[in-house]
Amino acid sequence: MPIQNAGWELLITRLREDNRDGRRRTVSQYQVFHKGVPVPGLAGMCAETRGPGDNSKQGNNRRIEAGPYPLRTQDGKKYVTIGYPESTSITKIPRPGLLVGNTNKRVGILIHPGRGFLSSIGCINPAKSLARANTDIEFVDSRARMIAIIDDLKAFLSNSFPKKNGRPIPNAFLVIDGEP
């Protein structure tokens, strides 16, 4: 699934599945694009839960299907796009995140910071490197990556970026490629 080369796009290219202690995660690379041009410094890896991708049933503990998805600001108790605290403590909530739209029967699919092997039952956790199955996601790094993604999106859209949580983000998409 190629990017559309228009607007702000977060491309996730799925690479493999890891297994550790009976748990599975999908490991991918991510890259942010502005009108088809890769943004330096806004790339890394990310983790999702196991496959195959499935949007047909709520609460199925699977990754979402490959394809394009519009993004929204998140308005929840644990994650928000606007108004998260500055603290890097894992105990401080709400944490930064973006809501993935148009996921069929799936609800609450977010891009948000992770920790350990995986912090997701369907969401996406950015990370710097997930070289092996025993490589953990570092929360402070994951949080910083999530904030960098949100800040870049705000800067790219400028006055078009929503002023409140729970709103569609115009011209901003997540594109997932691959089903390992």
Beta strands, then each sheet from edge to edge (+ up, - down):
strand 1: 8-20
strand 2: 23-34
strand 3: 37-49
strand 4: 67-73
strand 5: 79-80
strand 6: 95-96
strand 7: 98-100
strand 8: 110-111
strand 9: 125-127
strand 10: 168-177
sheet 1: 8+ 7- 4+ 10- 1- 2+ 3- 9+
sheet 2: 5+ 6+
end
